Amino acid sequence: MNEAVLKRFEQPDEIREFELGKFEVVHLGGIAIGRATYQPGWKWSLHVGKGLDQAYCEVEHVGMVMQGKAVAAMADGEIIELSPGNLFYIPAEPHDSWVLGNEPYVSLHFLGVDHYTR
């Protein structure tokens, strides 16, 4: 296919919904791009991991924070605060994550999309 393609997250190819959040996926140019939206009070281990019978996420992530704040907490104790404008890399090592404050957290994901929440 040799044509330009435009897509929007308002019409994603896939939506993965879970308590207090959703992960929208768009397939574009042979890659998957995700948009994570988490409400205040969301925590990966409670609202995603519990349903997968996993205490930690072990997916590698590359992304950018668009709105709100969150924490990525590595199992070794390292804490990474994520805020708007941050580009982030989280290795494929055990980690949890949760929203900080009373504002929804929104981030774009460029790596790890195919495996996230699965």
N, CA, C and O atoms as a GROMACS GRO file, in nm:
protein
  472
    1MET      N    1   0.085  -0.118   0.000
    1MET     CA    2   0.000   0.000   0.000
    1MET      C    3   0.089   0.124   0.000
    1MET      O    4   0.169   0.143   0.092
    2ASN      N    5   0.077   0.206  -0.101
    2ASN     CA    6   0.158   0.327  -0.113
    2ASN      C    7   0.072   0.452  -0.110
    2ASN      O    8   0.075   0.532  -0.203
    3GLU      N    9  -0.002   0.467  -0.003
    3GLU     CA   10  -0.085   0.587   0.009
    3GLU      C   11  -0.077   0.639   0.152
    3GLU      O   12  -0.055   0.564   0.246
    4ALA      N   13  -0.096   0.769   0.165
    4ALA     CA   14  -0.097   0.830   0.297
    4ALA      C   15  -0.222   0.786   0.373
    4ALA      O   16  -0.328   0.765   0.314
    5VAL      N   17  -0.208   0.773   0.503
    5VAL     CA   18  -0.320   0.731   0.588
    5VAL      C   19  -0.328   0.826   0.706
    5VAL      O   20  -0.227   0.856   0.769
    6LEU      N   21  -0.448   0.871   0.736
    6LEU     CA   22  -0.474   0.953   0.854
    6LEU      C   23  -0.571   0.877   0.944
    6LEU      O   24  -0.671   0.823   0.898
    7LYS      N   25  -0.541   0.874   1.072
    7LYS     CA   26  -0.631   0.813   1.169
    7LYS      C   27  -0.636   0.902   1.292
    7LYS      O   28  -0.550   0.988   1.312
    8ARG      N   29  -0.739   0.880   1.374
    8ARG     CA   30  -0.757   0.956   1.498
    8ARG      C   31  -0.795   0.859   1.609
    8ARG      O   32  -0.857   0.756   1.584
    9PHE      N   33  -0.757   0.894   1.732
    9PHE     CA   34  -0.794   0.810   1.845
    9PHE      C   35  -0.945   0.812   1.873
    9PHE      O   36  -0.995   0.727   1.945
   10GLU      N   37  -1.016   0.909   1.817
   10GLU     CA   38  -1.161   0.911   1.833
   10GLU      C   39  -1.227   0.793   1.762
   10GLU      O   40  -1.341   0.758   1.791
   11GLN      N   41  -1.155   0.731   1.669
   11GLN     CA   42  -1.202   0.611   1.599
   11GLN      C   43  -1.089   0.508   1.598
   11GLN      O   44  -1.034   0.478   1.492
   12PRO      N   45  -1.053   0.453   1.716
   12PRO     CA   46  -0.941   0.359   1.724
   12PRO      C   47  -0.977   0.224   1.660
   12PRO      O   48  -1.094   0.192   1.640
   13ASP      N   49  -0.874   0.149   1.629
   13ASP     CA   50  -0.893   0.014   1.575
   13ASP      C   51  -0.934  -0.084   1.685
   13ASP      O   52  -0.997  -0.186   1.658
   14GLU      N   53  -0.897  -0.052   1.808
   14GLU     CA   54  -0.926  -0.141   1.920
   14GLU      C   55  -0.934  -0.058   2.049
   14GLU      O   56  -0.860   0.039   2.065
   15ILE      N   57  -1.023  -0.097   2.139
   15ILE     CA   58  -1.032  -0.035   2.271
   15ILE      C   59  -1.026  -0.145   2.375
   15ILE      O   60  -1.105  -0.239   2.371
   16ARG      N   61  -0.932  -0.134   2.468
   16ARG     CA   62  -0.920  -0.227   2.581
   16ARG      C   63  -0.965  -0.151   2.705
   16ARG      O   64  -0.896  -0.060   2.751
   17GLU      N   65  -1.080  -0.190   2.758
   17GLU     CA   66  -1.136  -0.119   2.873
   17GLU      C   67  -1.118  -0.200   3.000
   17GLU      O   68  -1.122  -0.323   2.998
   18PHE      N   69  -1.097  -0.130   3.110
   18PHE     CA   70  -1.082  -0.191   3.241
   18PHE      C   71  -1.127  -0.087   3.343
   18PHE      O   72  -1.147   0.029   3.309
   19GLU      N   73  -1.143  -0.129   3.467
   19GLU     CA   74  -1.192  -0.038   3.570
   19GLU      C   75  -1.104   0.087   3.577
   19GLU      O   76  -0.982   0.077   3.588
   20LEU      N   77  -1.166   0.203   3.573
   20LEU     CA   78  -1.104   0.335   3.582
   20LEU      C   79  -1.009   0.368   3.466
   20LEU      O   80  -0.928   0.459   3.477
   21GLY      N   81  -1.020   0.294   3.356
   21GLY     CA   82  -0.933   0.329   3.245
   21GLY      C   83  -0.965   0.260   3.115
   21GLY      O   84  -1.051   0.172   3.107
   22LYS      N   85  -0.892   0.304   3.013
   22LYS     CA   86  -0.902   0.240   2.882
   22LYS      C   87  -0.771   0.262   2.807
   22LYS      O   88  -0.695   0.355   2.834
   23PHE      N   89  -0.749   0.173   2.711
   23PHE     CA   90  -0.630   0.179   2.627
   23PHE      C   91  -0.677   0.165   2.484
   23PHE      O   92  -0.725   0.059   2.443
   24GLU      N   93  -0.664   0.273   2.407
   24GLU     CA   94  -0.709   0.275   2.268
   24GLU      C   95  -0.589   0.249   2.177
   24GLU      O   96  -0.481   0.304   2.198
   25VAL      N   97  -0.610   0.166   2.076
   25VAL     CA   98  -0.501   0.126   1.987
   25VAL      C   99  -0.535   0.163   1.842
   25VAL      O  100  -0.644   0.137   1.793
   26VAL      N  101  -0.436   0.225   1.777
   26VAL     CA  102  -0.446   0.258   1.635
   26VAL      C  103  -0.329   0.190   1.564
   26VAL      O  104  -0.215   0.200   1.609
   27HIS      N  105  -0.358   0.121   1.454
   27HIS     CA  106  -0.254   0.058   1.372
   27HIS      C  107  -0.226   0.151   1.256
   27HIS      O  108  -0.316   0.189   1.181
   28LEU      N  109  -0.098   0.186   1.240
   28LEU     CA  110  -0.062   0.285   1.140
   28LEU      C  111   0.080   0.259   1.092
   28LEU      O  112   0.173   0.251   1.172
   29GLY      N  113   0.097   0.246   0.962
   29GLY     CA  114   0.230   0.228   0.905
   29GLY      C  115   0.304   0.106   0.957
   29GLY      O  116   0.426   0.108   0.971
   30GLY      N  117   0.231   0.000   0.987
   30GLY     CA  118   0.293  -0.122   1.035
   30GLY      C  119   0.325  -0.125   1.183
   30GLY      O  120   0.385  -0.221   1.231
   31ILE      N  121   0.285  -0.022   1.258
   31ILE     CA  122   0.306  -0.022   1.402
   31ILE      C  123   0.175   0.003   1.475
   31ILE      O  124   0.077   0.049   1.416
   32ALA      N  125   0.174  -0.027   1.604
   32ALA     CA  126   0.058   0.001   1.688
   32ALA      C  127   0.095   0.116   1.781
   32ALA      O  128   0.201   0.116   1.843
   33ILE      N  129   0.006   0.215   1.789
   33ILE     CA  130   0.022   0.329   1.878
   33ILE      C  131  -0.094   0.326   1.975
   33ILE      O  132  -0.209   0.307   1.934
   34GLY      N  133  -0.066   0.345   2.104
   34GLY     CA  134  -0.172   0.340   2.204
   34GLY      C  135  -0.192   0.471   2.276
   34GLY      O  136  -0.098   0.550   2.290
   35ARG      N  137  -0.314   0.494   2.319
   35ARG     CA  138  -0.344   0.608   2.406
   35ARG      C  139  -0.406   0.553   2.533
   35ARG      O  140  -0.514   0.493   2.530
   36ALA      N  141  -0.337   0.574   2.644
   36ALA     CA  142  -0.385   0.531   2.775
   36ALA      C  143  -0.457   0.648   2.842
   36ALA      O  144  -0.405   0.759   2.845
   37THR      N  145  -0.576   0.621   2.896
   37THR     CA  146  -0.651   0.720   2.972
   37THR      C  147  -0.691   0.655   3.104
   37THR      O  148  -0.767   0.558   3.105
   38TYR      N  149  -0.640   0.709   3.214
   38TYR     CA  150  -0.667   0.654   3.347
   38TYR      C  151  -0.730   0.761   3.434
   38TYR      O  152  -0.684   0.876   3.435
   39GLN      N  153  -0.832   0.725   3.507
   39GLN     CA  154  -0.901   0.817   3.596
   39GLN      C  155  -0.830   0.823   3.732
   39GLN      O  156  -0.756   0.732   3.767
   40PRO      N  157  -0.853   0.931   3.808
   40PRO     CA  158  -0.795   0.940   3.942
   40PRO      C  159  -0.831   0.814   4.023
   40PRO      O  160  -0.945   0.766   4.017
   41GLY      N  161  -0.735   0.762   4.095
   41GLY     CA  162  -0.755   0.641   4.174
   41GLY      C  163  -0.712   0.514   4.102
   41GLY      O  164  -0.704   0.408   4.165
   42TRP      N  165  -0.684   0.522   3.972
   42TRP     CA  166  -0.641   0.405   3.895
   42TRP      C  167  -0.504   0.359   3.940
   42TRP      O  168  -0.414   0.440   3.966
   43LYS      N  169  -0.488   0.227   3.951
   43LYS     CA  170  -0.359   0.165   3.983
   43LYS      C  171  -0.348   0.037   3.901
   43LYS      O  172  -0.440  -0.045   3.900
   44TRP      N  173  -0.236   0.019   3.832
   44TRP     CA  174  -0.219  -0.097   3.742
   44TRP      C  175  -0.243  -0.228   3.816
   44TRP      O  176  -0.317  -0.312   3.766
   45SER      N  177  -0.181  -0.247   3.932
   45SER     CA  178  -0.192  -0.376   4.002
   45SER      C  179  -0.336  -0.408   4.042
   45SER      O  180  -0.372  -0.525   4.049
   46LEU      N  181  -0.417  -0.307   4.068
   46LEU     CA  182  -0.556  -0.329   4.108
   46LEU      C  183  -0.652  -0.337   3.990
   46LEU      O  184  -0.742  -0.421   3.988
   47HIS      N  185  -0.634  -0.250   3.892
   47HIS     CA  186  -0.734  -0.234   3.786
   47HIS      C  187  -0.700  -0.304   3.655
   47HIS      O  188  -0.786  -0.315   3.567
   48VAL      N  189  -0.577  -0.351   3.640
   48VAL     CA  190  -0.537  -0.430   3.522
   48VAL      C  191  -0.477  -0.562   3.568
   48VAL      O  192  -0.524  -0.669   3.528
   49GLY      N  193  -0.375  -0.556   3.651
   49GLY     CA  194  -0.302  -0.675   3.694
   49GLY      C  195  -0.388  -0.777   3.767
   49GLY      O  196  -0.371  -0.897   3.747
   50LYS      N  197  -0.480  -0.730   3.849
   50LYS     CA  198  -0.566  -0.822   3.924
   50LYS      C  199  -0.643  -0.914   3.829
   50LYS      O  200  -0.656  -1.034   3.855
   51GLY      N  201  -0.694  -0.859   3.719
   51GLY     CA  202  -0.768  -0.938   3.621
   51GLY      C  203  -0.680  -1.033   3.542
   51GLY      O  204  -0.729  -1.131   3.485
   52LEU      N  205  -0.550  -1.004   3.537
   52LEU     CA  206  -0.454  -1.088   3.467
   52LEU      C  207  -0.381  -1.183   3.562
   52LEU      O  208  -0.297  -1.262   3.519
   53ASP      N  209  -0.414  -1.173   3.692
   53ASP     CA  210  -0.347  -1.249   3.798
   53ASP      C  211  -0.197  -1.220   3.799
   53ASP      O  212  -0.114  -1.310   3.812
   54GLN      N  213  -0.164  -1.089   3.786
   54GLN     CA  214  -0.025  -1.044   3.788
   54GLN      C  215  -0.011  -0.928   3.885
   54GLN      O  216  -0.094  -0.837   3.887
   55ALA      N  217   0.093  -0.932   3.968
   55ALA     CA  218   0.119  -0.825   4.063
   55ALA      C  219   0.186  -0.705   3.998
   55ALA      O  220   0.171  -0.592   4.044
   56TYR      N  221   0.261  -0.730   3.890
   56TYR     CA  222   0.336  -0.624   3.823
   56TYR      C  223   0.318  -0.630   3.671
   56TYR      O  224   0.294  -0.737   3.614
   57CYS      N  225   0.329  -0.514   3.609
   57CYS     CA  226   0.338  -0.506   3.463
   57CYS      C  227   0.483  -0.536   3.427
   57CYS      O  228   0.575  -0.490   3.494
   58GLU      N  229   0.503  -0.613   3.321
   58GLU     CA  230   0.640  -0.643   3.276
   58GLU      C  231   0.656  -0.609   3.128
   58GLU      O  232   0.743  -0.664   3.060
   59VAL      N  233   0.573  -0.517   3.078
   59VAL     CA  234   0.579  -0.473   2.940
   59VAL      C  235   0.674  -0.354   2.930
   59VAL      O  236   0.673  -0.266   3.015
   60GLU      N  237   0.756  -0.353   2.826
   60GLU     CA  238   0.845  -0.241   2.798
   60GLU      C  239   0.763  -0.128   2.736
   60GLU      O  240   0.680  -0.152   2.648
   61HIS      N  241   0.785  -0.005   2.783
   61HIS     CA  242   0.707   0.109   2.735
   61HIS      C  243   0.798   0.222   2.686
   61HIS      O  244   0.900   0.252   2.748
   62VAL      N  245   0.759   0.284   2.576
   62VAL     CA  246   0.813   0.412   2.533
   62VAL      C  247   0.692   0.498   2.503
   62VAL      O  248   0.604   0.458   2.428
   63GLY      N  249   0.687   0.617   2.562
   63GLY     CA  250   0.570   0.700   2.542
   63GLY      C  251   0.591   0.845   2.577
   63GLY      O  252   0.702   0.890   2.602
   64MET      N  253   0.480   0.917   2.578
   64MET     CA  254   0.480   1.059   2.612
   64MET      C  255   0.354   1.092   2.692
   64MET      O  256   0.243   1.053   2.654
   65VAL      N  257   0.372   1.164   2.801
   65VAL     CA  258   0.260   1.207   2.885
   65VAL      C  259   0.196   1.330   2.823
   65VAL      O  260   0.263   1.429   2.793
   66MET      N  261   0.064   1.322   2.805
   66MET     CA  262  -0.011   1.433   2.747
   66MET      C  263  -0.084   1.516   2.853
   66MET      O  264  -0.097   1.637   2.839
   67GLN      N  265  -0.132   1.449   2.958
   67GLN     CA  266  -0.214   1.517   3.059
   67GLN      C  267  -0.204   1.442   3.190
   67GLN      O  268  -0.189   1.320   3.191
   68GLY      N  269  -0.212   1.515   3.301
   68GLY     CA  270  -0.215   1.453   3.432
   68GLY      C  271  -0.078   1.404   3.477
   68GLY      O  272   0.023   1.426   3.410
   69LYS      N  273  -0.078   1.337   3.593
   69LYS     CA  274   0.047   1.284   3.650
   69LYS      C  275   0.027   1.141   3.695
   69LYS      O  276  -0.083   1.101   3.735
   70ALA      N  277   0.135   1.065   3.687
   70ALA     CA  278   0.133   0.926   3.733
   70ALA      C  279   0.272   0.890   3.784
   70ALA      O  280   0.368   0.965   3.768
   71VAL      N  281   0.279   0.774   3.845
   71VAL     CA  282   0.404   0.719   3.895
   71VAL      C  283   0.426   0.584   3.830
   71VAL      O  284   0.332   0.506   3.813
   72ALA      N  285   0.551   0.557   3.792
   72ALA     CA  286   0.593   0.422   3.757
   72ALA      C  287   0.684   0.378   3.872
   72ALA      O  288   0.787   0.442   3.897
   73ALA      N  289   0.647   0.272   3.940
   73ALA     CA  290   0.721   0.225   4.056
   73ALA      C  291   0.782   0.089   4.024
   73ALA      O  292   0.711  -0.011   4.012
   74MET      N  293   0.914   0.087   4.010
   74MET     CA  294   0.984  -0.036   3.978
   74MET      C  295   0.987  -0.126   4.102
   74MET      O  296   0.989  -0.077   4.215
   75ALA      N  297   0.988  -0.256   4.080
   75ALA     CA  298   0.988  -0.353   4.191
   75ALA      C  299   1.112  -0.337   4.278
   75ALA      O  300   1.110  -0.374   4.396
   76ASP      N  301   1.221  -0.281   4.223
   76ASP     CA  302   1.343  -0.262   4.302
   76ASP      C  303   1.338  -0.136   4.388
   76ASP      O  304   1.435  -0.106   4.458
   77GLY      N  305   1.226  -0.062   4.385
   77GLY     CA  306   1.209   0.055   4.469
   77GLY      C  307   1.224   0.188   4.397
   77GLY      O  308   1.188   0.292   4.453
   78GLU      N  309   1.276   0.189   4.275
   78GLU     CA  310   1.290   0.314   4.201
   78GLU      C  311   1.152   0.370   4.167
   78GLU      O  312   1.065   0.296   4.120
   79ILE      N  313   1.132   0.498   4.191
   79ILE     CA  314   1.004   0.566   4.163
   79ILE      C  315   1.029   0.672   4.056
   79ILE      O  316   1.119   0.755   4.069
   80ILE      N  317   0.948   0.670   3.951
   80ILE     CA  318   0.960   0.765   3.842
   80ILE      C  319   0.828   0.840   3.831
   80ILE      O  320   0.723   0.779   3.807
   81GLU      N  321   0.831   0.972   3.849
   81GLU     CA  322   0.709   1.052   3.835
   81GLU      C  323   0.697   1.100   3.692
   81GLU      O  324   0.791   1.154   3.634
   82LEU      N  325   0.580   1.079   3.636
   82LEU     CA  326   0.551   1.114   3.496
   82LEU      C  327   0.456   1.233   3.493
   82LEU      O  328   0.351   1.231   3.556
   83SER      N  329   0.494   1.338   3.419
   83SER     CA  330   0.408   1.457   3.409
   83SER      C  331   0.404   1.506   3.264
   83SER      O  332   0.487   1.465   3.183
   84PRO      N  333   0.308   1.594   3.231
   84PRO     CA  334   0.288   1.636   3.093
   84PRO      C  335   0.417   1.684   3.026
   84PRO      O  336   0.495   1.761   3.082
   85GLY      N  337   0.437   1.634   2.904
   85GLY     CA  338   0.554   1.669   2.826
   85GLY      C  339   0.669   1.571   2.841
   85GLY      O  340   0.760   1.569   2.758
   86ASN      N  341   0.666   1.487   2.947
   86ASN     CA  342   0.771   1.387   2.965
   86ASN      C  343   0.763   1.280   2.858
   86ASN      O  344   0.656   1.226   2.831
   87LEU      N  345   0.876   1.250   2.797
   87LEU     CA  346   0.892   1.131   2.715
   87LEU      C  347   0.950   1.026   2.809
   87LEU      O  348   1.042   1.056   2.886
   88PHE      N  349   0.898   0.904   2.806
   88PHE     CA  350   0.945   0.806   2.903
   88PHE      C  351   0.981   0.673   2.839
   88PHE      O  352   0.928   0.634   2.735
   89TYR      N  353   1.074   0.605   2.907
   89TYR     CA  354   1.111   0.467   2.876
   89TYR      C  355   1.102   0.390   3.006
   89TYR      O  356   1.169   0.424   3.103
   90ILE      N  357   1.021   0.286   3.008
   90ILE     CA  358   1.010   0.197   3.124
   90ILE      C  359   1.054   0.059   3.074
   90ILE      O  360   0.992   0.004   2.983
   91PRO      N  361   1.160   0.002   3.132
   91PRO     CA  362   1.209  -0.127   3.084
   91PRO      C  363   1.111  -0.241   3.114
   91PRO      O  364   1.020  -0.227   3.196
   92ALA      N  365   1.132  -0.352   3.046
   92ALA     CA  366   1.048  -0.471   3.064
   92ALA      C  367   1.089  -0.543   3.192
   92ALA      O  368   1.125  -0.660   3.191
   93GLU      N  369   1.082  -0.471   3.302
   93GLU     CA  370   1.110  -0.524   3.435
   93GLU      C  371   0.986  -0.498   3.520
   93GLU      O  372   0.909  -0.406   3.491
   94PRO      N  373   0.964  -0.578   3.624
   94PRO     CA  374   0.842  -0.562   3.704
   94PRO      C  375   0.824  -0.420   3.756
   94PRO      O  376   0.914  -0.362   3.817
   95HIS      N  377   0.705  -0.365   3.730
   95HIS     CA  378   0.671  -0.231   3.779
   95HIS      C  379   0.520  -0.218   3.797
   95HIS      O  380   0.441  -0.289   3.733
   96ASP      N  381   0.482  -0.128   3.884
   96ASP     CA  382   0.342  -0.092   3.904
   96ASP      C  383   0.329   0.054   3.860
   96ASP      O  384   0.430   0.120   3.834
   97SER      N  385   0.209   0.103   3.852
   97SER     CA  386   0.186   0.241   3.812
   97SER      C  387   0.054   0.287   3.870
   97SER      O  388  -0.039   0.208   3.886
   98TRP      N  389   0.044   0.417   3.900
   98TRP     CA  390  -0.082   0.472   3.949
   98TRP      C  391  -0.090   0.620   3.918
   98TRP      O  392   0.012   0.687   3.899
   99VAL      N  393  -0.213   0.671   3.915
   99VAL     CA  394  -0.240   0.812   3.888
   99VAL      C  395  -0.217   0.893   4.014
   99VAL      O  396  -0.254   0.850   4.124
  100LEU      N  397  -0.156   1.009   3.998
  100LEU     CA  398  -0.139   1.105   4.107
  100LEU      C  399  -0.240   1.217   4.092
  100LEU      O  400  -0.264   1.264   3.981
  101GLY      N  401  -0.300   1.259   4.200
  101GLY     CA  402  -0.389   1.374   4.198
  101GLY      C  403  -0.530   1.342   4.150
  101GLY      O  404  -0.570   1.227   4.140
  102ASN      N  405  -0.603   1.451   4.120
  102ASN     CA  406  -0.745   1.441   4.086
  102ASN      C  407  -0.775   1.463   3.938
  102ASN      O  408  -0.891   1.482   3.902
  103GLU      N  409  -0.673   1.462   3.854
  103GLU     CA  410  -0.692   1.484   3.711
  103GLU      C  411  -0.667   1.353   3.637
  103GLU      O  412  -0.576   1.278   3.673
  104PRO      N  413  -0.745   1.324   3.533
  104PRO     CA  414  -0.716   1.204   3.452
  104PRO      C  415  -0.576   1.212   3.393
  104PRO      O  416  -0.525   1.319   3.363
  105TYR      N  417  -0.515   1.096   3.378
  105TYR     CA  418  -0.382   1.083   3.319
  105TYR      C  419  -0.398   1.029   3.177
  105TYR      O  420  -0.469   0.931   3.155
  106VAL      N  421  -0.331   1.093   3.081
  106VAL     CA  422  -0.338   1.050   2.941
  106VAL      C  423  -0.195   1.044   2.888
  106VAL      O  424  -0.118   1.139   2.902
  107SER      N  425  -0.159   0.931   2.826
  107SER     CA  426  -0.028   0.919   2.764
  107SER      C  427  -0.038   0.843   2.633
  107SER      O  428  -0.128   0.761   2.614
  108LEU      N  429   0.056   0.871   2.543
  108LEU     CA  430   0.069   0.799   2.417
  108LEU      C  431   0.179   0.695   2.433
  108LEU      O  432   0.280   0.720   2.498
  109HIS      N  433   0.158   0.577   2.373
  109HIS     CA  434   0.254   0.467   2.383
  109HIS      C  435   0.296   0.424   2.243
  109HIS      O  436   0.212   0.400   2.156
  110PHE      N  437   0.429   0.413   2.224
  110PHE     CA  438   0.486   0.379   2.094
  110PHE      C  439   0.555   0.243   2.094
  110PHE      O  440   0.589   0.191   1.988
  111LEU      N  441   0.576   0.186   2.212
  111LEU     CA  442   0.639   0.055   2.225
  111LEU      C  443   0.566  -0.021   2.335
  111LEU      O  444   0.532   0.036   2.439
  112GLY      N  445   0.541  -0.150   2.312
  112GLY     CA  446   0.473  -0.231   2.411
  112GLY      C  447   0.324  -0.238   2.394
  112GLY      O  448   0.255  -0.304   2.472
  113VAL      N  449   0.271  -0.171   2.293
  113VAL     CA  450   0.126  -0.161   2.273
  113VAL      C  451   0.061  -0.297   2.253
  113VAL      O  452  -0.046  -0.323   2.309
  114ASP      N  453   0.123  -0.383   2.175
  114ASP     CA  454   0.062  -0.514   2.144
  114ASP      C  455   0.043  -0.601   2.267
  114ASP      O  456  -0.047  -0.684   2.271
  115HIS      N  457   0.128  -0.582   2.370
  115HIS     CA  458   0.123  -0.669   2.488
  115HIS      C  459   0.058  -0.604   2.609
  115HIS      O  460   0.028  -0.672   2.707
  116TYR      N  461   0.036  -0.474   2.605
  116TYR     CA  462  -0.014  -0.404   2.723
  116TYR      C  463  -0.159  -0.443   2.752
  116TYR      O  464  -0.242  -0.451   2.661
  117THR      N  465  -0.188  -0.467   2.877
  117THR     CA  466  -0.318  -0.508   2.933
  117THR      C  467  -0.358  -0.649   2.888
  117THR      O  468  -0.476  -0.685   2.897
  118ARG      N  469  -0.265  -0.727   2.839
  118ARG     CA  470  -0.296  -0.863   2.795
  118ARG      C  471  -0.214  -0.963   2.872
  118ARG      O  472  -0.227  -1.083   2.848
   0.00000   0.00000   0.00000
